[in-house]
Amino acid sequence: MAAFKYIGRNAQGAQIKGVIEAANSAAVAEQLSRQQVIPISIEQTKSSAKSVDGVGSANIDIGELLGFSPIALDDLIVLCRQMYALMRSGVPILRAINGLAESTTSPKLREVLSEITTQLEGGYALSTALNQHPKVFSPLFVAIIHVGENTGQLDNSFLKLATYFEREQETRKRIKAAMRYPSFVISAILVAIVILNIFVIPTFANMFAKLGADLPLATKILINSSEFFLDYWPYLLIGTLLIIFGVRYYLRTEKGKFMWDKRKLKLPVVGSVIERSILSRFTHSFSIVLRAGVPMTTGLSLVADAVDNDYMRDKILTIRSGIEGGDSLLRTAVSSELFTSLVLQMIAVGEETGRVDELLEEVGDYYEREVDYDLSTLTARIEPILLVVVAGMVLVLALGIFTPMWDMASAFQGN
């Protein structure tokens, strides 16, 4: 998303300014209106304009290329839980955030909370101050806090966010646990390939050369690949690093991220797990914003960003466009082809009874249970693939190394 500088006036008539990341100026105006800010001017920053055109890369730093997040999810959960407890106890917002800034162990979060404290002292609303840090607090986070401010239920807003982040964290932990064994096996295979090329194959190559044996094709391929690895390993290492950073950079671009987000939903074995996990996140977050009192169309815009998948985001925005055009949620959900027939029935019942938020929560739980089952069987489904890979390596070694040894042993016995 691009960055936009804005100048506006709040409900008290005071002039405020800041920077918001959004898809376009209309989205910036929509965010400002939710914060009861009347925009005077909205201009795209030069650095973001270059980045959108593909000329500059000021918005992408080394930490992002390495995949580091500015704030850990654990820190956000603790922040929301502590703010909920302090709000319930009647502690003023300014004192609460100032205290959390001093007690947090995250240097980045401490810096952000200190800036928010300064902005609150300058008369900013909490949601407006949070909105100045889009890399830390998502639009969904800001919108729920804004609704809590206007309804006098700020403590409940922090509780909803804490619950949402805890569910998100639990899903990530389950995915990491399911992928731990396959990752270990793949890493062991890569290490074995390196050791074979550096130590094992050259030793056998020297032995075969001294004996003057006539080597089969598989052995020649192994020896040539080992020699290539030993001669050009610095270039292979540099090339691998360049490819990794190049792919990460491409995936940070709008086109690259969209293509990867679309393709990973079709990956064998894990694609369906990723899709159900995203749908679970969508329905849970949509239920939260509806319960918080956010209008349905505005809520869809917020959760479209919360799913963190550009392909699914387009589908959700299509649902929003259909609702804005006069269609029902059920009809637009059917046309999006995102949901199963069972989920569509639950949405239909929710619209008929006026309990869409409750039924969406049930839908989210349904997808979450499916993800749990898929993750519990994921390792069992990946194991045969890994066994085939390991068996292939053993077969290549047997054909390339042991076959000529058997031939030489047979020749010696014949003599």
Residue pairs with C-beta under 8 A, 6 or more apart in sequence:
1 21
1 22
1 23
2 21
2 22
2 23
2 24
2 44
2 45
2 48
2 49
2 51
2 52
3 19
3 20
3 21
3 44
3 45
3 47
3 48
3 59
4 19
4 20
4 21
4 22
4 25
4 28
4 42
4 43
4 44
4 45
4 48
5 17
5 18
5 19
5 42
5 43
5 44
5 45
6 17
6 18
6 19
6 20
6 28
6 32
6 39
6 40
6 41
6 42
6 43
7 15
7 16
7 17
7 39
7 40
7 41
8 15
8 16
8 17
8 32
8 37
8 38
8 39
8 40
9 15
9 16
9 37
9 38
9 40
10 16
10 35
10 36
10 37
10 38
10 125
10 128
11 36
12 123
14 123
15 40
16 37
16 124
16 128
18 128
18 131
18 132
19 45
19 132
20 28
20 31
20 32
20 131
20 134
21 48
21 134
21 135
22 28
22 31
25 42
25 44
27 301
28 39
28 42
29 39
29 42
30 298
30 301
31 131
31 139
31 142
32 38
32 39
34 143
34 146
34 298
35 125
35 127
35 128
35 131
35 146
37 128
47 56
47 58
47 59
48 58
48 59
50 56
50 58
51 57
51 58
51 59
51 60
52 254
54 253
57 249
60 249
60 252
63 70
64 252
65 245
65 248
65 249
65 252
66 248
67 248
70 108
70 135
70 136
71 106
71 108
71 109
71 112
71 136
72 106
73 165
73 168
73 169
73 172
74 169
75 104
75 106
75 109
76 161
76 165
77 162
77 165
77 166
77 169
78 104
79 100
79 104
79 109
80 158
80 159
80 161
80 162
80 165
81 158
81 162
82 96
82 100
83 96
83 97
83 100
83 155
83 158
84 155
84 158
84 159
84 162
86 96
86 99
86 100
87 93
87 96
87 154
87 155
87 158
88 155
91 99
93 120
93 126
93 154
94 117
94 120
94 121
97 113
97 116
97 117
97 120
98 113
98 117
100 113
101 110
101 113
101 114
101 116
101 117
102 110
104 110
104 113
108 136
109 136
112 133
112 136
115 129
115 132
115 133
116 126
116 129
116 130
116 132
116 133
119 128
119 129
119 132
120 126
120 129
125 146
125 149
126 145
126 149
126 154
127 142
127 143
127 145
127 146
127 149
130 137
130 141
130 142
130 145
131 137
131 142
138 305
138 306
139 301
139 302
139 305
139 306
140 285
140 289
140 302
140 303
140 305
140 306
141 161
143 289
143 292
143 294
143 298
143 302
144 157
144 160
144 161
144 288
144 289
144 292
144 294
145 154
145 157
145 158
145 161
147 157
147 289
147 292
147 293
147 294
148 154
148 155
148 156
148 157
148 158
148 292
151 292
151 293
157 292
160 288
160 291
160 292
161 288
164 284
164 285
164 288
167 284
167 368
168 281
171 277
171 280
171 281
171 368
171 371
174 371
174 372
174 375
175 273
175 277
175 375
177 375
178 375
178 376
178 378
178 379
179 378
181 379
181 382
182 379
182 382
182 386
185 386
185 390
186 386
189 389
189 390
189 393
192 393
193 393
196 226
196 397
197 225
197 226
197 229
197 230
198 226
198 229
198 230
200 401
201 222
201 223
201 225
201 226
201 401
202 226
202 227
202 230
204 401
205 223
205 226
205 227
208 215
208 219
208 223
208 404
211 408
213 404
213 407
213 408
215 223
215 404
216 399
216 400
216 403
216 404
218 396
218 399
218 400
218 403
219 399
219 400
219 401
219 403
219 404
221 400
222 396
222 397
222 400
222 401
229 236
250 256
251 257
251 260
254 310
257 310
258 310
258 311
258 314
261 309
261 310
261 311
261 312
262 310
262 311
264 270
264 271
264 274
265 271
265 274
265 275
265 278
265 309
265 311
265 312
267 274
269 378
269 381
269 382
269 385
270 378
272 374
273 371
273 374
273 375
273 378
276 367
276 370
276 371
276 374
277 367
277 371
278 307
278 308
278 309
278 312
279 312
279 338
279 339
279 367
280 364
280 367
280 368
280 371
281 306
281 307
281 308
281 364
282 303
282 306
282 307
282 312
282 316
282 364
283 360
283 361
283 363
283 364
283 367
284 360
284 361
284 364
284 368
285 302
285 303
285 306
285 307
286 299
286 300
286 303
286 360
287 357
287 358
287 360
287 361
287 364
289 298
289 299
289 302
289 303
290 296
290 299
290 356
290 357
290 360
291 357
294 302
296 323
296 329
296 356
297 320
297 323
297 324
300 316
300 317
300 319
300 320
300 323
301 317
301 320
303 316
304 313
304 316
304 317
304 320
305 313
307 313
307 316
312 338
315 336
315 338
316 336
318 332
318 335
318 336
319 329
319 332
319 333
319 336
322 331
322 332
322 335
323 329
323 332
328 351
329 347
329 351
329 356
330 344
330 347
330 348
330 351
333 339
333 344
333 347
334 344
339 347
339 363
342 366
343 363
343 366
343 367
346 359
346 362
346 363
346 366
347 356
347 359
347 360
347 363
349 355
349 359
350 356
350 357
350 358
350 359
350 360
353 359
